Amino acid sequence: MSLLLAIIGVYFFVTLGFAAKRIFKEINERTLVLLSVYFLQPILSFWGILGAKIDTTAVTAPLIYFSISLFAALFGYFVFSRIFQDKKDAVIVTAGGVIGNTGNLGIPLLLAMFGKGAVFYAVLINLANIFVLYVIGVFLYSLGSYTAKEALKNILSMPVIWSASVALAMNYFGISLPSAFDQTIEMGAYTSMTLQLIIFGVFLGGLGRFKPDFKLVAWGMGYKFAAVPLLAFAVLSLLDIDSFIKSLIFLQVCMPLAVNNVNLASLYDCKPYTVTANILASSLLFVGLIFVYKSVF
């Protein structure tokens, strides 16, 4: 029951965004996306990284998570770019398989399942997912409309990359902000999380005028919930680490598509409403699959 309540709580703000779009049809999705990506997401990443006590003994879990995501992205794009004629379709299926909702959903779910002992590792994995999203994700979604060279430039143009890098350096050297700034940064971080859920709801509100590609949705769900979890299971089974850590990494890998996928799809003109349909499908499927995944390790 606690799992279901956690999921319901997260998607309350999605419902608000959905209602807002249906009532006020003139709401511009791209404006909200630009506000989120270029202004609020950098604050969120900066706050999240500074708030975690990172040391060399704690980086194992996020490094494993990032490595699995990177391999899944390379393998997925290699396969799907040969299956789909439209490069954007290959990108959507591949990116959806590796960019999961490790923050807004993953952290509260792991807290509900394993208690406070899981939060530290869940937060670190979510920090790794920032780089999955804004390095791997930006590169993939850019490939739908740009060359590989231009996609690399798009990564460097992301403010999140620079804010996260500064925060990592400050964390490593033990540099902290004046306490007067703490509340302001925290307000920006929570605003970012809330707005991101609202943006997803706004896209859902406009989904009625769009006909989903059910074949593409099926491919995306198969890769997200079957192929990538099998890859993660194979890798984690070979590693000599605590089974508790294995469970946390595996569950974070299996989280449904992050709502940030629709941000990047909108930003780089990569069929954002198709991505929205995939996010919705993954969110619904995950409610049942979580009870299977939690018993794997």
C-alpha positions in Angstrom: 0.0 0.0 0.0 2.9 2.4 0.8 4.2 1.9 -2.7 0.9 2.8 -4.3 0.5 5.9 -2.0 4.0 7.1 -3.0 3.2 6.8 -6.7 -0.2 8.6 -6.2 1.5 11.4 -4.3 4.1 11.9 -7.1 1.5 12.1 -9.8 -0.7 14.6 -8.1 1.1 17.4 -9.8 0.9 15.6 -13.1 -2.9 15.8 -12.7 -2.7 19.5 -12.0 -0.7 20.0 -15.3 -3.2 17.9 -17.2 -6.2 19.9 -15.8 -4.5 23.2 -16.6 -3.9 22.3 -20.2 -7.5 21.1 -20.7 -8.9 24.2 -19.1 -6.4 26.8 -20.4 -5.6 25.5 -23.9 -3.3 28.4 -24.7 -0.6 27.1 -22.2 2.6 26.8 -24.2 4.5 23.6 -23.4 7.8 24.8 -24.9 7.9 27.9 -22.8 7.6 25.7 -19.6 10.3 23.3 -21.0 12.8 26.2 -21.6 12.1 27.6 -18.1 12.7 24.2 -16.6 15.8 23.1 -18.6 17.7 26.3 -18.7 16.9 27.9 -15.3 15.4 25.5 -12.7 17.1 22.1 -13.6 20.6 23.6 -13.0 19.5 24.7 -9.5 18.1 21.3 -8.8 21.3 19.5 -9.8 23.4 22.0 -7.9 21.3 21.5 -4.7 21.2 17.7 -5.0 25.0 17.3 -5.5 25.9 19.7 -2.7 23.5 17.9 -0.4 25.1 14.5 -0.7 28.2 13.6 1.1 30.2 12.0 -1.7 33.4 10.1 -1.1 35.4 7.5 -3.0 33.8 4.6 -1.1 30.3 5.7 -2.1 30.7 6.0 -5.9 30.4 2.3 -6.7 26.6 2.3 -7.0 26.3 5.4 -9.3 29.2 4.3 -11.4 27.7 0.9 -12.0 24.3 2.5 -12.8 25.9 4.9 -15.3 27.9 2.1 -16.9 24.8 0.0 -17.4 23.0 3.0 -18.9 25.8 3.9 -21.2 26.1 0.3 -22.6 22.3 0.1 -23.0 22.3 3.4 -24.9 25.1 2.3 -27.3 23.6 -1.1 -27.8 20.0 0.2 -28.2 20.9 2.8 -30.7 23.0 0.4 -32.7 20.1 -2.1 -32.9 17.1 0.3 -33.3 18.7 2.6 -35.9 18.7 -0.5 -38.1 15.1 -1.5 -37.3 13.5 1.9 -37.7 13.7 4.0 -40.9 13.0 7.2 -39.0 16.0 8.0 -36.8 13.8 9.8 -34.3 12.0 6.5 -33.6 15.3 4.8 -32.9 16.2 7.6 -30.5 12.9 7.5 -28.7 13.0 3.8 -28.0 16.7 3.9 -27.0 16.5 6.9 -24.7 13.4 5.7 -23.0 15.2 2.5 -22.1 18.0 4.3 -20.2 16.5 7.5 -18.8 14.4 6.5 -15.8 12.6 8.4 -13.1 15.2 7.8 -10.4 14.5 11.0 -8.5 10.8 12.0 -8.2 9.7 8.4 -8.1 12.8 6.3 -7.4 13.9 7.9 -4.2 10.5 7.9 -2.4 9.8 4.3 -3.6 13.1 2.9 -2.3 12.5 4.8 1.0 9.1 3.1 1.3 10.5 -0.3 0.4 13.8 -0.4 2.3 13.7 2.4 4.8 16.1 5.3 5.4 19.2 3.1 4.7 18.3 3.1 1.0 18.0 6.9 0.6 21.7 7.6 0.6 22.4 5.2 -2.3 19.2 6.2 -4.1 20.3 9.9 -4.0 23.7 9.0 -5.4 22.3 7.0 -8.2 19.9 9.8 -9.0 22.9 12.1 -9.2 24.5 9.7 -11.8 21.2 9.9 -13.6 21.7 13.6 -14.1 24.6 12.9 -16.3 22.7 10.0 -18.0 20.0 12.5 -18.8 22.1 15.5 -19.8 25.0 13.7 -21.5 23.5 10.5 -23.0 20.0 11.8 -23.2 20.9 15.1 -24.9 23.2 13.3 -27.3 20.5 10.8 -28.3 17.6 13.2 -28.6 19.8 15.6 -30.6 20.6 12.8 -33.1 17.0 12.9 -34.1 17.5 16.2 -35.8 21.3 17.0 -35.7 24.6 15.6 -36.6 26.8 13.8 -34.0 29.1 16.8 -33.9 26.1 19.2 -33.3 24.8 16.7 -30.7 28.1 17.0 -28.7 27.8 20.8 -28.9 24.3 20.6 -27.5 25.6 18.7 -24.5 28.1 21.5 -23.7 25.3 24.1 -24.1 23.3 22.5 -21.2 23.6 24.7 -18.1 23.0 21.6 -15.9 26.3 20.1 -17.0 28.2 23.1 -15.8 26.2 23.6 -12.6 26.6 19.9 -11.7 30.4 20.0 -12.4 30.8 23.1 -10.2 28.8 21.3 -7.4 30.9 18.2 -7.7 34.1 20.2 -7.4 32.7 22.1 -4.4 31.6 18.8 -2.8 35.0 17.2 -3.3 36.9 20.1 -1.9 34.5 20.6 1.0 33.3 24.1 -0.1 29.8 25.0 1.1 27.6 27.9 0.3 26.7 30.6 3.0 23.7 29.4 5.0 21.7 32.4 3.8 21.6 30.9 0.3 20.5 27.4 1.5 16.7 28.1 1.6 16.8 29.9 -1.8 18.6 27.0 -3.5 16.2 24.5 -1.9 13.1 26.5 -3.0 14.5 26.5 -6.6 15.1 22.7 -6.4 11.6 21.8 -5.2 10.1 24.2 -7.8 12.0 22.4 -10.5 10.7 19.0 -9.4 7.1 20.3 -9.1 7.3 22.1 -12.5 8.7 19.0 -14.2 5.7 16.9 -13.1 3.3 19.7 -14.2 5.0 19.9 -17.6 4.4 16.1 -18.1 0.7 16.7 -17.2 0.5 19.6 -19.7 1.8 17.3 -22.5 -0.7 14.7 -21.4 -3.4 17.3 -21.6 -2.6 17.8 -25.3 -2.2 14.1 -26.1 -5.9 13.9 -27.1 -5.2 15.5 -30.5 -2.3 13.1 -31.2 -2.6 9.5 -32.4 0.1 7.4 -30.6 2.2 4.9 -32.6 1.3 1.8 -30.7 4.0 -0.2 -32.4 6.7 2.2 -31.2 5.2 2.2 -27.7 5.4 -1.6 -27.7 9.1 -1.5 -28.8 9.8 1.1 -26.1 8.2 -0.9 -23.3 9.9 -4.1 -24.4 13.3 -2.4 -24.3 12.6 -0.5 -21.1 11.1 -3.3 -19.0 12.6 -6.5 -20.5 15.9 -6.0 -22.4 17.5 -3.4 -20.1 16.5 -5.1 -16.9 17.9 -8.4 -18.3 21.2 -6.5 -19.1 21.3 -5.0 -15.6 20.6 -8.4 -14.0 23.4 -10.0 -16.0 25.9 -7.3 -15.0 24.9 -7.2 -11.4 25.0 -11.0 -11.0 28.7 -11.0 -12.0 29.7 -8.3 -9.5 30.9 -9.1 -6.0 28.9 -6.4 -4.1 26.3 -6.5 -1.4 22.9 -7.8 -2.5 21.2 -4.8 -1.0 23.2 -2.5 -3.2 22.4 -4.8 -6.2 18.7 -4.5 -5.4 18.9 -0.7 -5.3 20.8 -0.4 -8.6 18.5 -2.8 -10.3 15.3 -1.1 -9.1 16.6 2.3 -10.2 17.4 0.9 -13.6 13.8 -0.4 -13.9 12.1 2.9 -13.0 9.6 4.1 -15.6 10.6 6.7 -18.1 11.6 10.0 -16.6 9.3 12.9 -17.4 12.5 14.8 -18.3 12.4 12.7 -21.5 9.6 15.0 -22.8 11.7 18.1 -22.0 14.6 16.9 -24.3 12.2 15.6 -27.0 10.5 19.0 -27.1 13.8 20.9 -27.0 15.3 19.0 -29.9 12.1 18.4 -31.9 12.0 14.7 -31.4 8.3 13.8 -31.4 7.5 15.0 -27.8 3.9 13.7 -27.9 5.2 10.2 -28.9 7.6 10.4 -26.0 4.7 11.5 -23.8 2.7 8.4 -24.8 5.7 6.2 -23.9 6.1 7.8 -20.5 2.4 7.3 -19.8 2.5 3.6 -20.8 5.6 3.0 -18.8 4.1 4.6 -15.7 1.0 2.4 -15.9 3.0 -0.8 -16.5 5.4 -0.1 -13.7 2.7 -0.1 -11.1 2.4 -3.9 -11.7 6.0 -4.7 -12.6 7.5 -3.2 -9.4 6.2 -6.1 -7.4 8.1 -8.5 -9.7 11.3 -6.4 -9.8 11.6 -6.0 -6.1 12.1 -9.7 -5.5 14.9 -10.2 -8.1 17.8 -9.7 -5.7 
